[in-house]
Amino acid sequence: MLLSVAEEARIPVVSVVGKSDSGKTTLMERLIRTLTERGYRVGSVKHHVHDFDIDVPGKDSWRHAKAGAAVTLVSSPSKLGMVRRMDHEASLSELLELARDVDILLTEGYRRAGDVRIEVSRSARSTELVCEAAELFALVTDNGDLDVGGVPVFGLDDAEGLADLVEHTFLADAMGGRP
């Protein structure tokens, strides 16, 4: 149930999807933390439908980009950041190339681009899913009335159980290939 590009790169891509304010970011934080604590290298991508700016106006790197640099890198002993002008939205293939040294790539907000989708549905936000049950790998919800057939269902606070499923399904060989 992996993307064809992920099969080529051997990096599984798992997308966390759901309506706005359903708890996607909270789940991403918990899943990243849990998998990282288990020794996996986790990459993450947050999908925005609108333009965004991660650089601080007035700082040198922002000034470089505003002056016309196609790529602006900010480097320190502990972090590397890149702002790159794009003439198209980056595909998951392009993002995988950038994140090539991870065991798994978790994405937030790619409702249609990924093949492996975990939907977060909070009953206070909505009683309808954004995906069809057949499109789901797992459901994270507080609504026991949602019918998703044989799809595994987890509570909103069960990041450990979800991490177990992700680990068993996609990461069984990841640790074995590392020194």
Disulfide bonds with the S-S distance in Angstrom:
none
